[in-house]
């Protein structure tokens, strides 16, 4: 059984910073391209794209939770992250 532990604020910030760095390294500037999106939504979108690529185009909440996102983050940022992921992936995420 996998035990899921809540992430600290510092761990969440580190996760988001790492994801933003990955997007920037891929030529995407989340701050410039999506000024109205919360950094968590941008980070979540990147994870959605990664997960969908591994799962034949599907990404479920449980997979995002395994990557450290909370129920509250999914509720608050999930829809925006999904729109961004679909836009960045050409509809394949």
C-alpha positions as CSV (number, residue, x, y, z in Angstrom):
1,X,0.0,0.0,0.0
2,X,1.3,3.4,-0.9
3,X,1.2,5.9,2.0
4,X,0.5,9.5,0.8
5,X,1.9,12.2,3.0
6,X,0.9,15.9,2.6
7,X,3.5,18.1,1.1
8,X,4.9,21.1,3.0
9,X,4.6,24.6,1.5
10,X,8.4,24.5,0.8
11,X,8.0,21.1,-1.1
12,X,5.1,22.5,-3.1
13,X,7.1,25.6,-4.0
14,X,10.1,23.5,-5.0
15,X,7.9,21.3,-7.1
16,X,6.4,24.3,-8.9
17,X,9.8,25.9,-9.4
18,X,11.2,22.7,-10.9
19,X,8.2,22.4,-13.3
20,X,8.5,26.0,-14.3
21,X,12.2,25.5,-15.0
22,X,11.4,22.4,-17.1
23,X,8.8,24.4,-19.1
24,X,11.3,27.3,-19.6
25,X,13.9,24.8,-20.8
26,X,11.5,23.6,-23.4
27,X,11.1,27.1,-24.7
28,X,7.9,27.8,-22.9
29,X,7.7,30.9,-20.6
30,X,4.7,30.3,-18.3
31,X,4.9,33.7,-16.8
32,X,4.8,35.4,-20.2
33,X,2.5,33.0,-22.0
34,X,-0.1,32.6,-19.3
35,X,0.0,35.7,-17.1
36,X,-3.5,35.0,-15.7
37,X,-2.8,31.5,-14.6
38,X,-1.6,30.5,-11.2
39,X,1.8,28.9,-11.1
40,X,0.3,25.7,-9.7
41,X,-2.0,25.5,-12.7
42,X,1.0,25.8,-15.0
43,X,2.9,23.2,-13.1
44,X,-0.1,20.9,-13.0
45,X,-0.6,21.3,-16.8
46,X,3.0,20.1,-17.3
47,X,2.4,17.0,-15.2
48,X,-0.9,16.4,-17.1
49,X,1.0,16.4,-20.4
50,X,3.7,14.0,-19.0
51,X,1.2,11.6,-17.5
52,X,-1.0,11.6,-20.6
53,X,2.1,10.8,-22.7
54,X,2.7,7.8,-20.6
55,X,-0.9,6.6,-20.4
56,X,-2.1,6.8,-24.0
57,X,-3.6,10.3,-23.7
58,X,-5.3,10.0,-20.3
59,X,-4.6,11.7,-17.0
60,X,-6.6,11.1,-13.9
61,X,-6.7,13.0,-10.6
62,X,-5.2,10.0,-8.7
63,X,-2.1,10.3,-10.9
64,X,-1.8,14.0,-10.1
65,X,-2.2,13.2,-6.4
66,X,0.7,10.7,-6.7
67,X,2.8,13.6,-8.0
68,X,2.0,15.7,-5.0
69,X,-1.0,17.7,-5.9
70,X,-3.7,18.0,-3.2
71,X,-7.5,17.8,-3.5
72,X,-7.7,21.5,-2.9
73,X,-5.2,22.3,-5.7
74,X,-7.1,20.0,-8.1
75,X,-10.4,21.7,-7.3
76,X,-8.9,25.2,-7.6
77,X,-6.6,24.8,-10.5
78,X,-7.5,21.6,-12.3
79,X,-9.8,23.1,-15.0
80,X,-7.3,25.8,-15.9
81,X,-4.5,23.3,-16.0
82,X,-6.5,21.0,-18.2
83,X,-7.2,23.8,-20.7
84,X,-3.5,24.7,-20.7
85,X,-2.4,21.1,-21.1
86,X,-4.8,20.6,-24.0
87,X,-3.6,23.8,-25.7
88,X,0.1,23.0,-25.3
89,X,-0.2,19.5,-26.4
90,X,-2.4,20.2,-29.5
91,X,-5.3,18.4,-27.8
92,X,-3.3,15.2,-27.1
93,X,-3.2,15.5,-23.3
